Amino acid sequence: MIELEYYRDYQGPELTLAQIWKHESEKEDITDLIRGFYGEKNNWNGILYTYEEIFPDREGEKFYIEFKRDGRKHWFHGYVGGKEQAFNPPLATPMDQSSI
């Protein structure tokens, strides 16, 4: 894990859904787990985590994470990378950046 000023100053949208699966028919809801990493300020607690920290022993599995702000849905998906590889999620930017 690496502390990042960029993440610390970020305030993202509300996390609404997180899933991981080996197969499309075997989706597991991990929203509460991811919410702990995302933090109360919706800023990943100011930390860039490794895949192993976020998704222990899940290398190669697919994930989907969804957020909502002001009625707009933001989402991203991918595959769990190597244990030491950084999990570097995209940060949702409001349409009106003047409110930051």
C-alpha positions in Angstrom: 0.0 0.0 0.0 1.1 3.5 -0.8 -0.3 6.7 0.7 -1.2 9.2 -2.1 -2.0 12.9 -1.6 -4.1 12.7 -4.8 -6.4 10.1 -3.3 -6.4 11.8 0.1 -7.8 15.0 -1.4 -10.3 13.1 -3.6 -14.0 12.7 -2.7 -15.7 10.3 -4.9 -19.3 9.2 -5.5 -21.1 6.7 -3.3 -20.1 3.1 -3.8 -23.3 1.2 -4.6 -22.1 -2.3 -5.9 -19.0 -4.4 -6.0 -18.9 -8.0 -7.4 -16.3 -10.6 -8.2 -16.6 -13.8 -10.1 -14.8 -16.7 -11.7 -17.7 -17.4 -14.0 -20.7 -15.2 -15.0 -23.0 -17.5 -13.1 -21.0 -17.3 -9.9 -21.2 -13.6 -8.9 -20.2 -12.8 -5.3 -21.3 -9.5 -3.7 -18.3 -7.9 -2.1 -19.7 -4.4 -1.7 -19.2 -4.2 2.1 -15.6 -5.5 1.8 -14.8 -2.8 -0.9 -16.6 -0.1 1.1 -14.1 -0.7 3.9 -11.2 0.1 1.5 -13.1 3.0 -0.2 -13.5 4.6 3.2 -15.9 7.0 4.8 -14.7 9.9 2.6 -15.0 7.9 -0.6 -11.3 8.4 -1.3 -9.8 4.9 -0.9 -8.6 6.1 2.5 -5.9 8.0 0.7 -4.1 4.8 -0.2 -3.2 3.0 -3.4 -3.6 -0.7 -2.6 -2.2 -3.9 -4.2 -4.5 -6.4 -5.7 -3.6 -8.8 -2.9 -4.7 -6.3 -0.3 -8.1 -5.8 -2.0 -8.7 -9.2 -3.5 -6.6 -11.8 -1.5 -6.2 -15.1 -3.4 -8.5 -14.0 -6.3 -5.9 -13.5 -9.0 -7.4 -13.7 -12.5 -11.0 -13.3 -11.4 -13.2 -10.6 -12.8 -14.5 -7.7 -10.8 -17.1 -5.0 -11.3 -17.5 -1.8 -9.1 -20.2 0.7 -9.4 -20.8 4.2 -7.9 -23.5 6.8 -8.1 -23.5 10.6 -7.7 -26.3 13.1 -8.6 -28.2 10.4 -10.4 -25.2 9.5 -12.6 -23.7 6.0 -12.5 -19.9 5.5 -12.7 -18.5 2.0 -13.0 -15.3 0.1 -14.0 -14.4 -3.5 -14.3 -11.3 -5.6 -14.8 -9.4 -8.7 -13.8 -7.5 -9.1 -10.5 -3.8 -8.7 -11.3 -0.7 -10.1 -9.6 -0.4 -9.9 -5.9 2.1 -7.0 -5.8 0.5 -5.2 -8.8 -1.2 -1.9 -7.9 -5.0 -1.8 -7.9 -5.3 1.7 -9.5 -9.1 2.4 -9.9 -10.2 5.3 -12.0 -11.4 8.3 -10.1 -14.9 9.6 -11.1 -14.8 13.3 -11.9 -17.9 15.3 -11.5 -19.3 17.0 -14.6 -19.1 20.3 -12.8 -15.5 20.3 -11.4 -16.0 23.8 -9.8 -17.7 22.1 -6.9 -14.5 20.5 -5.8 
